Amino acid sequence: MAILPEVQSYYGRLKLYINGTWVDSKSSYTQPVMNPAKDEVIAETPFATMDEVNKAVKAAVEAFEKWKETPITTRVQYIYRLKQIMEDHFEEISRITTQNHGKIIDEARGESRRLIENIETACAIAYTLAKGEHIDQVASEIDETLIREPLGVFAVIGPFNFPALAPFWFIPQALVLGCTLVVKPSEITPLPMMWCFKALDELELPPGVVNLVYGSREVSEALIRHPDIQGIAFVGSTPTGKYVYRLAGEYGKRAIVQAGAKNYIVVMPDTDLDKIIPALLTSFFGNTGQRCLSGSNLVAVGEVYESLKRKFVEAASRLKLGYGLDESVEMGPIVSMNAKNRVINYIEKGISEGAKLILDGRNAYVAEYPKGYFIGPTIFDDVTPDMIIARDEIFGPVANIIRVDRLNEAIEMINTKTSYGNAACIFTSSGREAREFRRRVKCGNIGINVGIAAPMAFFPFGGWRESFFGILHGQIDCVDFFTDKKIVIARW
């Protein structure tokens, strides 16, 4: 297969998008944006000044009153057009995601497709879930009506691992419901969202409806604390998510916090291993393990252990590493050198804890890209659930094989040996065992004979325990997040 061309080799110093205009930041602090496959600088991100953050919020505040009065039928026309613009730029956004994050192009295209599905769902929201409810004659000559009204300006803080998709769990929904936004992408992978804002700019929305700023913790905190921000939508790690949720509560803000994970994949003895191995590879090593729905602990139940281990290791060892714009590549690099070092430290912790390293990806080398941040598929055997590598979110291509005798042990392990509750999957041909698993496991996203339990855009993105903080989840739950209910009781 051919190596796809990059959209650009260098994107320069990124601009902020405030009040409908691309703006050069006055910040003196910038951070390089890297291509992790090449260890090359491909852009410079300015960290917005507090004055620029305040200007972005002010623009959104001033736009809100007019935007909320815009008929929803008009707002939805913008969202329809946004879908088409994203389709027109589909390949560009996908390639930039690969270039900045490192995921292979098929994974980037999948991310872009999921992004567009959220736009489509927002269009449906406009005509279905956003409707009011009216009941005549709740009492003598009294009618009662429920009205949803948009709340105002919201901040969206995005993660590095799905830099285009995750903010779009919130952006189109907020816009169609009548809210305005300030978006802050990850400082590590800002390019995909910058490109998405080019698409938003093509819409010619009223100035201030959407705004883009860059930065790290200081900028995020400023948005959370700002008196004109009504709520925060955040996707990221659990430690940061806890802090965001606590700070949002301190300042009386709504918050959706989708956080970290340590996901278990359970394989039963009645499973056809040849059929499921591709799904396991995608689950554990897709996105180079940098996904909150990735498999982490592979639980072999009973006599399936030896065959599962052998087939899994053999298949993983054959995965081709490289630059994701090469369509023959099956796994890309880790997103940054710091992230690579973090994963290597966890591998070394696993060895020191007594786990058996049966596939070592630490010395992965790609000749065409010798400076890339590559780690190959890594598999530990003889892992116990109390080990650090079995408990902590590693966020890399590291799989731990854990052996149990019965399904009940696997379920108890999932429910008691981790504080996370993002996803859990089971592979089995038994409907009874699948039903027991999905009923008893304390996780928000359950997979049955699928390795990645990713909800469609018209379902909430689940999460329990320390994988989620708040009441409402990303995607469809945003209807209640961005609006509040007004109940009108009238006597005529």
C-alpha positions as CSV (number, residue, x, y, z in Angstrom):
1,M,0.0,0.0,0.0
2,A,1.1,3.6,-0.6
3,I,2.2,6.1,2.0
4,L,-0.4,8.9,2.0
5,P,0.9,12.5,1.7
6,E,0.7,14.8,4.6
7,V,-1.7,17.7,4.4
8,Q,1.2,20.0,5.4
9,S,4.6,19.3,6.7
10,Y,4.6,22.4,9.0
11,Y,1.6,24.4,10.2
12,G,3.4,27.3,11.8
13,R,2.3,29.1,14.9
14,L,-1.3,28.3,15.6
15,K,-3.9,31.0,15.8
16,L,-6.7,31.4,18.3
17,Y,-10.2,31.7,17.1
18,I,-12.1,34.4,19.0
19,N,-15.4,36.2,18.0
20,G,-15.4,34.7,14.5
21,T,-11.8,35.7,13.7
22,W,-8.4,34.0,13.6
23,V,-6.2,35.8,16.0
24,D,-2.4,35.8,16.6
25,S,-1.9,35.2,20.3
26,K,0.2,37.7,22.2
27,S,1.5,35.0,24.5
28,S,5.3,34.7,24.8
29,Y,5.0,31.0,25.8
30,T,4.7,28.4,23.1
31,Q,5.0,24.6,23.0
32,P,6.1,22.6,20.0
33,V,3.6,20.3,18.4
34,M,5.3,17.0,17.4
35,N,4.8,14.3,14.8
36,P,5.5,11.3,17.1
37,A,6.4,8.9,14.2
38,K,9.2,11.2,13.1
39,D,10.1,13.2,16.3
40,E,9.7,16.3,14.2
41,V,8.1,19.7,15.1
42,I,5.1,20.3,12.9
43,A,3.6,23.4,14.6
44,E,3.9,25.8,17.6
45,T,1.1,26.2,20.1
46,P,0.8,29.5,21.9
47,F,-0.6,29.2,25.4
48,A,-3.4,31.8,25.5
49,T,-3.0,34.7,27.9
50,M,-5.6,35.3,30.6
51,D,-6.7,38.4,28.6
52,E,-7.3,36.2,25.6
53,V,-9.2,33.6,27.6
54,N,-11.4,36.4,28.9
55,K,-12.0,37.8,25.4
56,A,-13.0,34.4,24.2
57,V,-15.6,34.0,27.0
58,K,-16.8,37.6,26.5
59,A,-17.4,36.9,22.8
60,A,-19.4,33.8,23.7
61,V,-21.4,35.7,26.3
62,E,-22.3,38.4,23.8
63,A,-23.2,35.9,21.1
64,F,-25.4,33.8,23.4
65,E,-28.4,36.1,23.7
66,K,-28.8,36.4,20.0
67,W,-27.9,32.7,19.3
68,K,-30.5,31.3,21.8
69,E,-33.2,33.5,20.1
70,T,-32.2,32.1,16.7
71,P,-35.0,29.6,15.7
72,I,-33.9,26.0,16.2
73,T,-34.8,25.3,12.6
74,T,-32.2,27.9,11.6
75,R,-29.6,26.6,14.0
76,V,-30.0,23.0,12.7
77,Q,-29.3,24.2,9.2
78,Y,-25.8,25.2,10.3
79,I,-25.3,21.7,11.7
80,Y,-26.5,20.1,8.5
81,R,-24.0,22.2,6.6
82,L,-21.3,21.3,9.2
83,K,-21.8,17.7,8.4
84,Q,-21.2,18.2,4.7
85,I,-18.2,20.4,5.3
86,M,-16.7,17.7,7.6
87,E,-17.4,15.1,4.9
88,D,-15.6,17.3,2.4
89,H,-12.6,17.6,4.7
90,F,-12.9,14.0,6.0
91,E,-9.5,12.9,4.6
92,E,-7.7,16.0,5.6
93,I,-8.8,15.8,9.3
94,S,-8.0,12.1,9.4
95,R,-4.5,12.6,8.0
96,I,-3.8,15.5,10.4
97,T,-5.0,13.3,13.3
98,T,-2.5,10.6,12.2
99,Q,0.3,13.1,11.8
100,N,-0.2,14.8,15.2
101,H,-1.3,11.8,17.3
102,G,0.3,8.9,15.6
103,K,-2.7,6.5,15.3
104,I,-2.9,4.6,12.0
105,I,-5.0,6.2,9.2
106,D,-7.8,3.6,9.5
107,E,-8.2,4.5,13.2
108,A,-8.1,8.2,12.3
109,R,-10.8,7.7,9.7
110,G,-12.8,5.8,12.3
111,E,-12.5,8.8,14.6
112,S,-13.6,11.2,11.9
113,R,-16.6,9.0,11.1
114,R,-17.6,8.9,14.8
115,L,-17.3,12.7,14.9
116,I,-19.7,13.1,12.0
117,E,-22.1,10.7,13.6
118,N,-22.3,13.0,16.6
119,I,-23.1,15.9,14.2
120,E,-25.9,13.7,12.7
121,T,-27.2,13.0,16.1
122,A,-27.3,16.7,17.0
123,C,-29.5,17.2,14.0
124,A,-31.9,14.6,15.3
125,I,-31.8,16.3,18.8
126,A,-33.2,19.5,17.3
127,Y,-36.4,17.8,16.2
128,T,-36.9,15.1,18.8
129,L,-35.3,15.3,22.2
130,A,-35.3,19.1,22.4
131,K,-39.0,19.3,22.0
132,G,-41.2,20.5,24.9
133,E,-43.9,18.5,26.7
134,H,-47.4,19.8,27.2
135,I,-50.3,18.3,29.1
136,D,-53.7,19.9,28.9
137,Q,-56.0,19.9,31.9
138,V,-53.7,18.6,34.6
139,A,-56.3,20.1,36.9
140,S,-59.5,22.1,36.4
141,E,-58.7,24.6,33.7
142,I,-54.9,24.3,34.3
143,D,-52.4,23.2,31.6
144,E,-48.7,22.4,32.3
145,T,-45.8,22.6,29.9
146,L,-42.1,21.6,30.1
147,I,-39.7,23.9,28.2
148,R,-36.0,23.3,27.7
149,E,-34.0,26.5,27.6
150,P,-30.2,26.8,26.8
151,L,-28.1,27.8,29.8
152,G,-25.4,30.0,28.2
153,V,-21.6,29.6,27.7
154,F,-19.9,26.3,28.2
155,A,-16.2,25.2,28.1
156,V,-15.1,22.0,26.4
157,I,-11.7,20.6,27.4
158,G,-10.4,17.9,25.1
159,P,-8.0,15.0,25.5
160,F,-4.9,14.1,23.4
161,N,-6.0,10.6,22.4
162,F,-9.1,11.5,20.4
163,P,-8.4,15.1,19.6
164,A,-11.0,15.5,16.9
165,L,-13.8,13.2,18.2
166,A,-14.0,13.8,21.9
167,P,-14.9,17.5,21.8
168,F,-17.5,16.7,19.2
169,W,-19.4,14.7,21.9
170,F,-20.4,18.2,23.0
171,I,-19.9,20.8,20.3
172,P,-22.7,20.1,17.8
173,Q,-25.2,19.3,20.6
174,A,-24.4,22.6,22.4
175,L,-24.8,24.6,19.2
176,V,-28.1,23.1,18.1
177,L,-29.5,23.6,21.6
178,G,-28.6,27.3,21.6
179,C,-25.5,27.5,23.7
180,T,-22.2,29.1,22.9
181,L,-18.7,27.6,23.4
182,V,-15.1,28.1,24.3
183,V,-13.0,25.0,23.3
184,K,-9.6,24.1,24.6
185,P,-7.9,21.1,23.0
186,S,-5.0,19.2,24.3
187,E,-1.8,21.1,24.0
188,I,-0.1,17.8,22.8
189,T,-2.5,17.3,19.9
190,P,-4.1,20.6,19.0
191,L,-3.9,20.3,15.2
192,P,-7.1,18.2,14.5
193,M,-9.3,20.6,16.5
194,M,-7.6,23.6,14.8
195,W,-8.6,22.0,11.5
196,C,-12.2,21.3,12.7
197,F,-12.4,25.0,13.5
198,K,-11.5,25.8,9.9
199,A,-14.7,23.8,9.1
200,L,-16.7,25.7,11.7
201,D,-15.3,28.9,10.2
202,E,-16.7,28.0,6.8
203,L,-20.2,27.9,8.4
204,E,-20.1,31.6,8.9
205,L,-21.7,31.3,12.3
206,P,-22.5,34.5,14.1
207,P,-19.3,35.8,15.7
208,G,-18.6,34.5,19.2
209,V,-20.8,31.3,19.0
210,V,-17.6,29.1,18.9
211,N,-14.2,30.1,20.2
212,L,-10.8,28.3,20.3
213,V,-8.0,28.8,22.8
214,Y,-4.9,26.8,23.5
215,G,-3.1,26.1,26.8
216,S,-2.6,23.7,29.6
217,R,-3.8,23.6,33.2
218,E,-3.7,27.4,33.8
219,V,-6.1,28.0,30.8
220,S,-8.4,25.1,31.9
221,E,-8.6,26.5,35.4
222,A,-9.3,30.0,34.2
223,L,-12.3,28.6,32.1
224,I,-13.6,26.6,35.1
225,R,-13.4,29.6,37.4
226,H,-14.8,32.2,35.0
227,P,-18.1,33.5,36.3
228,D,-19.7,33.5,32.9
229,I,-19.0,29.8,32.2
230,Q,-22.0,27.7,33.1
231,G,-20.4,24.3,32.8
232,I,-17.4,22.2,31.8
233,A,-17.3,19.2,29.5
234,F,-14.0,17.4,30.1
235,V,-12.4,14.2,28.8
236,G,-9.1,13.0,30.2
237,S,-7.3,11.1,33.0
238,T,-8.9,10.3,36.3
239,P,-6.5,12.3,38.5
240,T,-7.1,15.4,36.3
241,G,-10.8,14.6,36.1
242,K,-11.2,14.5,39.8
243,Y,-9.5,17.9,40.1
244,V,-11.8,19.4,37.3
245,Y,-14.9,18.0,39.0
246,R,-13.9,19.3,42.4
247,L,-13.0,22.7,41.0
248,A,-16.2,22.9,39.0
249,G,-18.2,22.1,42.2
250,E,-16.4,24.7,44.2
251,Y,-17.4,27.3,41.6
252,G,-21.0,26.0,41.2
253,K,-20.6,24.8,37.7
254,R,-22.1,21.9,35.9
255,A,-19.6,19.2,34.8
256,I,-19.4,16.2,32.6
257,V,-16.1,14.4,33.4
258,Q,-15.2,11.3,31.3
259,A,-12.1,9.9,32.9
260,G,-9.7,7.0,32.9
261,A,-10.0,3.3,32.7
262,K,-8.5,-0.2,33.4
263,N,-10.6,-2.5,31.3
264,Y,-10.9,-6.2,31.6
265,I,-11.5,-8.6,28.6
266,V,-12.8,-12.0,29.7
267,V,-12.4,-15.0,27.4
268,M,-14.5,-18.1,28.2
269,P,-13.5,-21.7,27.2
270,D,-16.3,-22.0,24.7
271,T,-14.9,-19.2,22.5
272,D,-13.7,-19.7,19.0
273,L,-10.2,-18.2,19.4
274,D,-9.4,-17.9,15.7
275,K,-12.4,-15.6,15.3
276,I,-11.7,-13.4,18.3
277,I,-8.0,-12.8,18.1
278,P,-8.3,-9.9,15.6
279,A,-10.8,-8.3,18.0
280,L,-8.4,-8.7,20.9
281,L,-5.5,-7.2,18.9
282,T,-7.6,-4.1,18.1
283,S,-8.8,-3.9,21.7
284,F,-5.4,-4.0,23.3
285,F,-3.1,-2.5,20.7
286,G,-5.4,-0.3,18.5
287,N,-4.7,3.4,19.0
288,T,-1.4,2.0,20.5
289,G,-3.3,1.3,23.7
290,Q,-4.1,5.0,24.2
291,R,-7.9,4.7,24.4
292,C,-10.2,4.7,27.5
293,L,-12.0,1.7,26.0
294,S,-8.8,-0.3,25.3
295,G,-8.3,-3.8,26.8
296,S,-5.7,-3.9,29.5
297,N,-6.2,-7.1,31.6
298,L,-6.9,-10.2,29.5
299,V,-8.7,-12.8,31.7
300,A,-8.5,-16.4,30.6
301,V,-11.1,-18.6,32.2
302,G,-10.3,-22.2,32.7
303,E,-8.7,-24.4,30.0
304,V,-8.7,-21.6,27.4
305,Y,-5.6,-20.1,29.0
306,E,-2.8,-21.9,27.1
307,S,-4.3,-21.7,23.7
308,L,-5.4,-18.1,24.2
309,K,-1.9,-17.1,25.4
310,R,-0.1,-18.8,22.4
311,K,-2.4,-17.4,19.7
312,F,-2.5,-13.9,21.2
313,V,1.2,-13.6,21.5
314,E,1.8,-15.0,18.1
315,A,-0.6,-12.6,16.5
316,A,0.6,-9.6,18.4
317,S,4.2,-10.3,17.5
318,R,3.4,-10.0,13.8
319,L,1.8,-6.5,14.0
320,K,3.6,-4.0,11.7
321,L,4.7,-0.8,13.4
322,G,5.3,2.5,11.5
323,Y,4.0,5.8,10.4
324,G,0.2,5.7,10.3
325,L,0.0,7.3,6.9
326,D,1.5,4.1,5.5
327,E,-1.7,2.2,5.0
328,S,0.1,-1.2,5.5
329,V,1.0,-0.2,9.1
330,E,-1.0,-1.8,11.9
331,M,0.2,0.2,14.9
332,G,1.7,3.6,15.3
333,P,3.8,5.4,17.9
334,I,3.0,6.6,21.4
335,V,1.9,10.2,21.3
336,S,5.0,11.8,23.0
337,M,8.4,10.9,24.3
338,N,7.1,11.6,27.9
339,A,4.3,9.2,27.3
340,K,6.6,6.6,25.9
341,N,8.9,6.8,29.0
342,R,5.9,6.5,31.2
343,V,4.8,3.3,29.5
344,I,8.4,1.9,29.7
345,N,8.5,2.7,33.4
346,Y,5.3,0.6,33.9
347,I,6.8,-2.3,32.0
348,E,9.8,-2.2,34.3
349,K,7.5,-2.1,37.3
350,G,5.8,-5.2,36.0
351,I,9.1,-7.1,35.8
352,S,10.1,-6.0,39.3
353,E,6.7,-7.1,40.6
354,G,7.3,-10.7,39.3
355,A,5.1,-10.7,36.2
356,K,6.6,-12.7,33.3
357,L,7.3,-10.6,30.2
358,I,6.5,-12.9,27.3
359,L,6.5,-10.2,24.6
360,D,8.7,-7.2,25.0
361,G,8.0,-4.1,22.9
362,R,10.5,-1.8,24.6
363,N,13.1,-2.1,21.9
364,A,10.8,-1.6,18.9
365,Y,12.6,-0.1,16.0
366,V,11.2,1.2,12.7
367,A,14.1,1.7,10.2
368,E,12.3,4.4,8.2
369,Y,11.6,6.4,11.3
370,P,14.4,5.7,13.8
371,K,13.5,8.7,16.0
372,G,9.8,7.8,16.4
373,Y,8.3,7.1,19.8
374,F,7.6,3.4,19.1
375,I,6.8,0.7,21.6
376,G,5.8,-2.7,20.3
377,P,3.0,-4.8,21.6
378,T,4.0,-5.9,25.1
379,I,2.4,-8.9,27.0
380,F,2.8,-10.0,30.6
381,D,1.9,-13.4,31.9
382,D,1.6,-14.6,35.5
383,V,-0.1,-11.3,36.4
384,T,-2.1,-11.0,39.6
385,P,-4.8,-8.4,40.1
386,D,-3.0,-6.7,42.9
387,M,0.0,-5.8,40.8
388,I,0.5,-2.2,39.9
389,I,0.5,-3.0,36.2
390,A,-2.9,-4.7,36.7
391,R,-4.4,-1.7,38.6
392,D,-3.0,1.5,37.1
393,E,-4.0,3.0,33.8
394,I,-0.8,2.5,31.7
395,F,-2.3,4.0,28.4
396,G,0.0,2.1,26.1
397,P,0.2,-1.2,24.2
398,V,0.6,-3.4,27.3
399,A,-1.6,-6.5,27.9
400,N,-1.7,-8.4,31.2
401,I,-2.8,-12.1,31.1
402,I,-4.6,-13.2,34.3
403,R,-5.8,-16.8,34.8
404,V,-8.9,-17.7,36.7
405,D,-10.9,-20.9,37.0
406,R,-14.5,-19.6,36.8
407,L,-16.5,-16.7,35.4
408,N,-17.5,-15.7,38.9
409,E,-13.8,-15.0,39.8
410,A,-13.5,-12.8,36.8
411,I,-16.6,-10.8,37.7
412,E,-15.5,-10.4,41.3
413,M,-12.0,-9.3,40.1
414,I,-13.5,-6.6,37.9
415,N,-15.8,-5.3,40.6
416,T,-13.3,-5.3,43.5
417,K,-9.7,-5.1,42.2
418,T,-10.0,-1.9,40.2
419,S,-11.5,1.5,41.1
420,Y,-12.4,2.1,37.4
421,G,-15.6,1.3,35.7
422,N,-15.3,2.3,32.1
423,A,-15.6,-0.9,30.1
424,A,-15.6,-4.7,30.4
425,C,-16.0,-7.2,27.6
426,I,-16.7,-11.0,27.5
427,F,-16.2,-13.4,24.7
428,T,-18.4,-16.5,24.9
429,S,-21.0,-18.5,23.0
430,S,-23.2,-18.9,26.2
431,G,-26.1,-16.5,26.4
432,R,-26.5,-17.3,30.1
433,E,-23.0,-16.4,30.9
434,A,-23.1,-13.3,28.8
435,R,-26.3,-12.2,30.6
436,E,-24.7,-12.9,34.0
437,F,-21.7,-10.9,33.0
438,R,-23.5,-7.8,31.8
439,R,-25.9,-7.8,34.8
440,R,-23.2,-8.1,37.5
441,V,-20.2,-6.2,36.2
442,K,-19.9,-2.7,37.6
443,C,-18.9,-0.8,34.4
444,G,-20.7,1.7,32.1
445,N,-19.9,0.1,28.7
446,I,-20.3,-3.6,28.3
447,G,-19.1,-5.6,25.3
448,I,-20.4,-9.1,24.5
449,N,-18.3,-10.7,21.8
450,V,-16.8,-7.3,20.9
451,G,-13.4,-6.0,22.1
452,I,-14.2,-2.3,22.2
453,A,-17.5,-1.4,23.8
454,A,-17.9,2.0,22.1
455,P,-21.4,3.5,22.2
456,M,-22.9,5.0,19.1
457,A,-23.5,8.8,19.2
458,F,-27.2,8.4,20.0
459,F,-26.3,6.5,23.2
460,P,-24.6,8.1,26.2
461,F,-20.8,7.4,26.6
462,G,-21.0,5.3,29.8
463,G,-18.7,5.2,32.7
464,W,-19.0,4.2,36.4
465,R,-16.9,4.6,39.5
466,E,-13.6,6.5,38.9
467,S,-14.1,6.5,35.2
468,F,-16.7,9.2,35.3
469,F,-17.7,12.1,37.5
470,G,-21.1,13.8,37.3
471,I,-24.7,12.8,36.5
472,L,-24.9,13.2,32.7
473,H,-22.5,11.5,30.2
474,G,-21.1,12.6,26.9
475,Q,-23.0,12.4,23.6
476,I,-26.8,12.2,23.8
477,D,-27.0,13.1,27.5
478,C,-25.8,16.6,26.5
479,V,-29.4,17.5,25.9
480,D,-29.9,17.8,29.7
481,F,-26.4,19.2,30.3
482,F,-26.7,22.2,28.0
483,T,-30.3,23.0,28.9
484,D,-32.5,23.3,31.9
485,K,-36.2,22.8,32.4
486,K,-38.7,25.4,32.9
487,I,-42.2,24.3,34.0
488,V,-45.1,26.5,33.1
489,I,-48.4,26.0,34.9
490,A,-51.2,28.1,33.4
491,R,-54.9,28.7,34.2
492,W,-57.1,30.1,31.5
